[in-house]
């Protein structure tokens, strides 16, 4: 690959102001929010339209140069890592909301539009975009589609896939592909659902039409304090077993509580070992009835306190520990790795005990803040990567946690994706025949080694050698 000629061609097509190739500036793009693996691209480009992305990919194909899509870089599995170098295609400049259609309950936006801005655009019509990952104030629509992101409110409302009506994607050869449409039952929706959650390996999504959800008439939020993690987790199962499906059902352990107490002055009853955040919505009668049922179930299982509010400002205060918890953990250690696995709700006590034990054995502090209602765990490993051996210890602990999720009947990911972080774990969950079938699905779109290489599927051409190089292992 002639890098100089490649850059000249990109600059001629886009303009030099849309091409970044200076070494120091590229350092900001050598990883996403999963920081243990790093690989610097040769250049970052900033398209403004689907046509720009088409031209970029055609230039990359002409030069046989790998290309990788990137949204806000908030992904937690290395999905936006330029695994073989090459060109990073950033959607940072593709932020337009192109159409709001309240009559049909939909909105059309470019892939770089920030998740929360979709809701803001629909707010005047008393509607919102339901998928709400914790990074929603910065994460982008394209990234949410790539990872099939979830969030606290997807227990009731579903993950990203349930809220995408149609999308535009640029394929590996620069061709435009339109899938889905303006209605849910479009003939190409099946193909569209293969793209959602494919982590940018089938092509680059440039626009999407999303389904908007009417705002609930009423919302009740409860923050319940429990003496132990086990009592909190048993209450989670009791709430669902009682037939209550909250809009959100989140849990935080004592490590998170200590961090937010120190960072924001939040206080909880003496002896609190875990918090449950429960939100119920619907009609005023429905929301009130459900939150009262939740209150009773918490009391039956030994809660120390339950604070309930329907006031927006007070509810925001109850959410503060959940919204700010991960950031506050930076007070515990300079390096945080947020994992992502899924288990049956009934296995939560056993799994959380295992997380703490495994972290301790590897000299790591573990904190837990997660979507308890659907068993989507986010164990956070806190350590100092500058200390010799700690990166290897964190990777070892993470692998053991993911293996345990599988043993308990769960999955290796709920919303963060596989990326490069869990590429080896795929073999633990799927048989060789399963993996070959997934390779066949991918080949229905393309057989290129250039489109977001080294993600999801193991043993891709040249990827093992590149991964060894990132991690300082001799090849």
C-alpha positions in Angstrom: 0.0 0.0 0.0 1.4 3.4 -1.0 0.3 5.5 2.0 1.3 8.8 0.4 -0.8 8.2 -2.7 -3.7 6.9 -0.6 -3.7 10.1 1.5 -3.4 12.2 -1.6 -6.4 10.5 -3.1 -8.5 10.9 0.1 -7.6 14.6 0.3 -8.5 15.1 -3.3 -11.8 13.5 -2.8 -12.8 14.9 0.6 -10.6 18.0 1.0 -7.7 18.1 3.4 -9.8 19.5 6.2 -11.6 16.1 6.4 -8.4 14.0 6.6 -6.3 13.7 9.7 -2.9 12.0 9.3 -0.6 13.6 11.8 1.0 11.1 14.2 0.4 13.0 17.5 -3.3 13.6 16.7 -3.8 10.0 15.7 -2.9 8.8 19.2 -6.4 9.8 20.3 -7.8 7.2 17.9 -5.7 4.2 18.8 -8.4 2.6 20.9 -12.0 3.0 22.0 -13.2 2.9 25.7 -11.7 -0.6 25.9 -8.1 0.6 26.4 -6.2 -2.6 26.9 -5.7 -3.2 23.2 -4.4 -0.4 21.0 -3.6 -0.1 17.3 -3.1 3.3 15.6 -4.7 4.0 12.1 -2.7 5.6 9.3 -5.4 8.3 9.0 -8.8 9.3 10.2 -11.4 10.7 7.7 -14.5 12.6 8.5 -17.2 12.1 5.8 -20.3 14.3 5.9 -22.7 12.1 3.8 -23.4 8.6 2.5 -21.8 9.6 -0.8 -18.6 10.6 1.1 -18.4 7.2 2.8 -18.9 5.5 -0.6 -16.0 7.4 -2.1 -13.7 6.7 0.8 -14.4 2.9 0.7 -13.8 2.8 -3.0 -10.4 4.5 -2.5 -9.6 2.1 0.3 -10.4 -0.9 -2.0 -8.3 0.5 -4.8 -5.3 0.7 -2.4 -6.2 -2.6 -0.6 -6.3 -0.6 2.6 -8.3 -1.8 5.7 -11.0 0.5 6.9 -12.8 0.7 10.3 -16.0 2.7 11.3 -16.0 4.7 14.4 -18.7 6.7 16.2 -18.0 8.4 19.5 -15.4 5.8 20.5 -17.5 4.9 23.6 -17.5 1.2 22.8 -16.2 -1.2 25.4 -14.9 -4.2 23.4 -12.5 -2.7 20.9 -15.0 -2.6 18.1 -13.7 0.8 16.8 -10.1 -0.3 17.0 -8.2 0.0 13.7 -7.0 -3.5 14.1 -4.8 -3.6 11.0 -4.2 0.1 10.9 -5.5 1.6 7.7 -8.2 4.2 7.6 -10.6 5.0 10.4 -13.9 6.3 9.1 -15.3 8.6 11.8 -19.0 9.6 11.6 -18.3 12.6 13.9 -19.4 15.1 11.2 -22.5 13.1 10.2 -24.8 14.5 12.9 -27.9 15.7 11.0 -31.4 14.8 12.0 -33.0 14.7 8.6 -36.6 14.2 9.4 -39.0 13.9 12.3 -42.3 12.2 11.5 -44.5 12.3 14.6 -47.6 11.2 12.7 -45.9 7.9 11.9 -43.8 7.8 15.0 -40.4 7.8 13.4 -37.2 9.9 12.9 -34.5 9.8 10.3 -30.9 10.7 11.3 -27.3 10.3 10.2 -25.2 7.7 11.9 -23.2 10.3 13.9 -26.2 11.8 15.6 -25.9 11.5 19.4 -28.4 9.1 21.0 -29.8 11.7 23.4 -30.3 14.2 20.6 -32.8 11.9 19.0 -35.0 12.2 22.1 -34.5 15.9 22.2 -35.6 16.3 18.6 -38.8 14.3 19.4 -39.5 15.9 22.8 -41.8 18.5 21.3 -44.1 15.8 20.0 -44.2 14.0 23.5 -42.1 11.1 22.2 -38.6 9.7 22.7 -36.0 7.2 21.4 -36.3 4.4 24.0 -32.8 2.7 23.8 -30.7 4.6 26.4 -27.2 3.3 26.9 -25.4 4.9 29.8 -23.2 6.8 27.3 -26.3 8.2 25.5 -25.2 11.8 26.0 -22.2 11.1 23.7 -22.7 7.7 22.0 -24.0 7.8 18.4 -26.8 6.1 16.5 -24.5 4.3 14.2 -22.5 2.9 17.1 -25.7 1.9 18.9 -26.8 0.0 15.8 -23.4 -1.7 15.4 -23.5 -3.0 19.0 -27.2 -3.5 19.3 -26.9 -1.3 22.4 -29.3 -1.7 25.4 -29.5 0.5 28.5 -31.5 0.8 31.7 -34.9 1.1 30.1 -34.6 -1.7 27.6 -35.9 -4.2 30.2 -39.4 -3.0 29.2 -38.9 -1.3 25.9 -36.3 -3.5 24.2 -32.8 -3.0 22.8 -31.8 -1.0 19.7 -33.0 -3.7 17.2 -36.6 -3.3 18.3 -36.4 0.4 17.4 -34.9 0.5 14.0 -37.3 0.7 11.0 -34.7 1.1 8.2 -31.1 1.9 7.5 -28.7 2.8 4.8 -25.3 1.0 4.7 -22.3 1.3 2.5 -21.0 -2.1 1.6 -17.4 -3.3 1.3 -17.2 -2.2 -2.3 -18.7 1.3 -1.8 -22.1 0.3 -3.0 -25.2 1.7 -1.2 -27.5 -0.8 0.5 -31.0 0.3 1.8 -32.6 -2.2 4.2 -36.0 -1.9 6.0 -38.1 1.2 5.4 -40.6 3.3 7.1 -42.7 0.4 8.5 -41.8 -2.4 10.8 -42.7 -5.3 8.4 -40.6 -4.3 5.4 -39.6 -7.3 3.2 -35.9 -6.5 3.8 -36.2 -6.2 7.6 -34.7 -9.7 8.0 -31.5 -8.6 6.3 -31.5 -5.4 8.3 -31.5 -7.4 11.5 -28.4 -9.2 10.5 -26.6 -5.8 10.2 -27.8 -4.6 13.6 -25.3 -6.0 16.1 -22.8 -7.0 13.5 -20.3 -4.5 14.9 -19.6 -2.8 11.6 -18.2 -5.9 10.0 -20.8 -6.1 7.2 -20.5 -2.5 6.1 -20.8 1.0 7.5 -24.3 2.3 8.5 -24.7 6.0 7.4 -28.3 6.7 8.1 -31.2 5.1 10.0 -34.9 5.6 10.5 -35.8 4.9 14.1 -39.1 4.2 15.8 -40.2 6.8 18.4 -42.0 5.8 21.6 -44.7 7.9 23.2 -43.7 9.4 26.6 -45.5 7.6 29.5 -48.2 9.5 31.3 -46.5 9.0 34.6 -43.3 7.6 36.0 -42.5 6.5 39.6 -38.9 5.9 40.7 -37.7 4.0 43.8 -34.3 3.6 45.3 -34.1 0.7 47.7 -31.2 0.1 50.1 -30.4 -3.5 51.2 -28.0 -4.9 53.8 -26.6 -7.4 51.4 -26.1 -8.1 47.7 -28.0 -11.4 48.0 -31.1 -9.7 49.4 -31.1 -7.2 46.6 -30.6 -9.8 43.9 -33.4 -12.0 45.4 -35.7 -9.0 45.3 -35.0 -8.6 41.6 -36.3 -12.1 40.9 -39.3 -11.6 43.2 -40.3 -8.4 41.3 -40.3 -10.1 37.9 -42.0 -13.2 39.4 -44.8 -11.0 40.7 -45.6 -10.0 37.1 -44.2 -6.5 37.4 -42.0 -5.5 34.4 -40.4 -2.2 35.4 -39.2 0.2 32.8 -35.8 -0.1 34.6 -34.4 -2.4 37.3 -30.7 -1.5 38.1 -28.4 -2.6 40.8 -25.2 -1.1 42.4 -23.0 -2.7 45.1 -21.1 -1.2 48.0 -18.0 -0.3 45.9 -20.1 1.9 43.7 -21.8 3.4 46.7 -18.5 4.3 48.3 -17.3 6.0 45.1 -20.4 8.1 44.5 -20.5 9.0 48.2 -17.0 10.4 48.0 -17.5 12.0 44.6 -21.0 13.6 45.1 -21.7 13.5 48.8 -24.6 11.0 48.3 -25.6 9.2 51.5 -27.3 5.9 52.3 -28.6 4.2 55.4 -25.9 2.7 57.7 -25.2 -0.9 56.8 -26.3 -0.6 53.1 -24.5 -3.3 51.0 -26.4 -2.8 47.8 -28.9 -0.5 46.0 -31.8 -1.3 43.7 -33.1 1.4 41.4 -36.6 0.6 40.1 -38.6 2.7 37.7 -42.2 2.0 36.8 -44.2 3.9 34.1 -47.5 3.9 32.3 -50.8 5.5 33.3 -50.8 7.2 36.7 -52.7 4.3 38.2 -50.5 1.6 36.6 -47.2 3.3 37.6 -48.4 3.9 41.2 -49.7 0.3 41.6 -46.5 -1.2 40.3 -44.2 0.9 42.5 -46.3 0.1 45.6 -45.9 -3.6 44.7 -42.2 -3.1 44.4 -42.1 -1.3 47.8 -43.8 -4.3 49.5 -41.5 -6.8 47.9 -38.5 -4.8 49.0 -39.8 -4.6 52.6 -40.5 -8.4 52.6 -36.8 -9.1 51.8 -35.3 -6.8 54.4 -34.8 -3.5 52.7 -33.3 -0.8 55.0 -35.2 2.0 53.2 -37.2 2.7 50.0 -37.4 6.2 48.7 -40.1 6.8 46.1 -40.8 9.9 43.9 -42.6 10.9 40.8 -41.1 14.4 40.9 -38.6 14.8 37.9 -36.0 16.6 40.0 -36.1 14.1 42.8 -36.1 11.2 40.4 -33.0 12.6 38.8 -31.4 12.6 42.2 -32.4 9.0 42.8 -30.8 8.1 39.4 -27.5 9.9 40.2 -25.7 6.9 41.7 -26.5 4.8 38.6 -25.7 7.6 36.1 -22.5 8.7 37.8 -21.3 5.4 39.3 -18.8 4.2 36.7 -17.1 7.6 36.4 -16.8 7.9 40.2 -14.9 4.6 40.3 -11.9 6.5 38.9 -11.3 7.4 42.5 -10.6 3.8 43.3 -8.0 3.1 40.6 -6.7 4.8 37.4 -7.7 1.9 35.0 -11.2 0.6 34.7 -12.3 -2.2 32.4 -16.1 -2.6 32.2 -17.1 -6.1 31.3 -20.4 -7.3 29.8 -22.0 -10.7 30.2 -25.5 -12.1 30.7 -26.8 -14.7 33.1 -30.3 -15.9 34.2 -31.6 -13.6 37.0 -31.8 -16.5 39.4 -28.0 -17.0 39.2 -27.2 -13.4 40.2 -26.1 -14.2 43.8 -23.8 -17.0 42.7 -22.3 -14.9 39.9 -21.7 -11.8 41.9 -19.9 -13.9 44.6 -17.7 -15.4 41.8 -16.9 -11.9 40.4 -15.6 -10.7 43.8 -13.7 -13.9 44.4 -12.1 -13.9 41.0 -11.0 -10.3 41.1 -9.5 -10.7 44.6 -7.5 -13.7 43.4 -6.0 -11.6 40.6 -5.3 -8.6 43.0 -8.0 -6.5 41.4 -10.9 -4.5 42.9 -14.3 -5.4 41.4 -17.4 -3.2 41.5 -20.8 -4.1 40.1 -23.3 -1.7 38.5 -25.7 -3.4 36.0 -29.0 -4.1 34.4 -30.3 -6.5 37.1 -33.7 -7.0 35.5 -32.5 -8.9 32.5 -29.3 -10.3 34.1 -27.0 -8.1 32.0 -23.9 -7.8 34.2 -21.3 -5.1 34.0 -18.5 -6.1 36.4 -16.0 -3.3 36.6 -12.3 -4.3 37.2 -10.4 -1.5 38.9 -6.6 -1.6 38.8 -3.4 0.3 37.7 -2.2 -0.8 34.3 1.2 0.7 34.9 1.9 -1.9 37.5 3.7 -4.9 36.0 1.5 -7.9 35.3 -1.8 -6.1 36.0 -3.0 -6.0 32.4 -2.5 -9.8 32.1 -4.3 -10.2 35.5 -7.3 -8.1 34.3 -7.5 -10.1 31.1 -7.4 -13.4 33.0 -10.0 -12.3 35.5 -12.3 -11.1 32.7 -11.9 -14.3 30.8 -12.8 -16.3 33.9 -15.9 -14.1 34.5 -17.1 -14.6 30.9 -16.5 -18.4 31.1 -18.6 -18.5 34.3 -21.5 -16.6 32.5 -21.5 -19.4 29.9 -21.4 -22.1 32.5 -24.5 -20.6 34.2 -26.4 -20.6 31.0 -25.8 -17.1 29.9 -24.0 -15.2 27.1 -20.6 -13.6 26.6 -22.2 -10.2 25.8 -25.4 -8.4 26.3 -24.7 -5.1 24.6 -21.0 -4.2 24.5 -20.3 -6.6 21.6 -17.4 -9.0 21.0 -15.0 -6.7 19.2 -11.4 -7.8 19.9 -11.9 -8.2 23.6 -14.0 -11.4 23.5 -12.9 -12.8 20.1 -11.4 -15.9 21.8 -14.5 -16.3 24.0 -16.6 -17.0 20.8 -15.2 -20.5 20.8 -16.4 -21.1 24.3 -20.0 -20.3 23.3 -20.2 -21.6 19.7 -19.2 -24.8 18.1 -17.0 -24.9 15.0 -20.1 -25.5 12.9 -21.8 -22.5 14.5 -18.9 -20.3 13.7 -18.8 -21.5 10.1 -22.5 -20.6 9.8 -21.7 -17.1 11.0 -18.9 -16.9 8.5 -21.4 -17.9 5.8 -23.7 -15.1 6.8 -20.9 -12.6 6.5 -19.9 -13.9 3.1 -23.5 -13.2 1.9 -22.5 -9.5 2.3 -18.9 -9.7 1.3 -15.7 -11.8 1.6 -13.4 -8.9 2.1 -10.6 -8.8 4.6 -10.6 -5.0 4.6 -14.0 -4.1 6.3 -13.4 -3.8 10.0 -11.1 -6.7 10.2 -10.2 -8.9 13.3 -13.6 -8.4 15.0 -16.1 -11.0 16.3 -15.0 -14.1 14.3 -11.7 -15.8 15.4 -8.9 -16.8 13.1 -9.4 -14.2 10.4 -6.6 -13.7 8.0 -3.6 -12.0 9.6 -5.4 -11.0 12.8 -3.6 -13.3 15.2 -0.2 -11.8 14.2 -1.5 -8.3 14.6 -3.0 -9.0 18.0 0.3 -10.5 19.2 2.0 -7.4 18.0 -0.4 -5.1 20.0 0.1 -7.1 23.1 3.9 -7.2 22.9 4.2 -10.9 22.1 6.9 -12.0 19.6 5.5 -13.3 16.3 
